[in-house]
Amino acid sequence: MESAKKETGVVFIDKNSLYFYSPTNTLGFAFSADAVKDFDLLSREKLSEEIKTFIEQNKISPVDLILIVSENASFIKDLVTESDHSGALESTQKENQKENVEQEIQNFTDNVPLENICVKIFKFDKATRVTVVNRDLLEAIKDTLEKYNFRILFAIPAFSLIRLNIQPNIGFTNDTAKTVIQKSDSVKQDDLFGEENKEEIKTKNILDKKQPIPRRTVFLIAALIFLFSIFLILFVRTMLVA
């Protein structure tokens, strides 16, 4: 016999707090300053304990969950791009524009003060929005909830709500949560844990950059080559004499 399908709820993650929305409850709690500050994970253990206490004190039963990260818990950059409805732009111009946007995105993500990030890029006719969130914190919340039998369907940035004609920065309500649940298929494409997300963007960029070789290393390599050359000459002379 198949188990009954779980209800679906929403967890809205603000920069210093977490809110739980379900068909019957709207609850929330503030992260302690020892666990999370301004969406920076300070202690995974403390955060896990706080979520556990929140679940137990409010007797929240496991449900399927959609995680939403608020705008003020994200690093955001908007880029203006030139549209080309008339086809007037030459292929070279288009390629240059694309490269410039990609470079701006890379520069922005490189300067986000986080070690591990989730990146979501929204492309529009005349603009591109880059949203970056703290992967460590998001995964810590996800892992803790799953530990207590909640199932995470997907996680999205609040900006995804524009797909539902909801302004992401006007406050999250129970009605908003209901709309997200009812129309989840329209936003799940923006999953921050999705395969298309550039989770390694910062690491990849570091590896791709041609780092200058330190002078000391150059001298050591030159010395080794010199010593090897002398050894080779002496070896050849010894063989000839023999």
Buried (B, 14 or more C-beta within 10 A) or exposed (E): EEEEEBBBBBBBBBBBBBBBBBEEBBBBBEBBEEBBEEBEBBBBEBBBBBBBEBBEEEEBBBBBBBBBBBBEBBBBBEBEBEEEEEEEBEEEEEEEBEEEBEEBBBEBBEEBEBEBBBBBBBEEEEEBBBBBBBBBBBBBBBEBBEEBEBEBBBBBBBBBBBBBEBEBEEEBEBEBBBBBBEBBEBBBEBBBBBEEBBBEBBEEBEEEEEEEEEEEEEEEEEEEEEEEEEEEEEEEEEEEEE
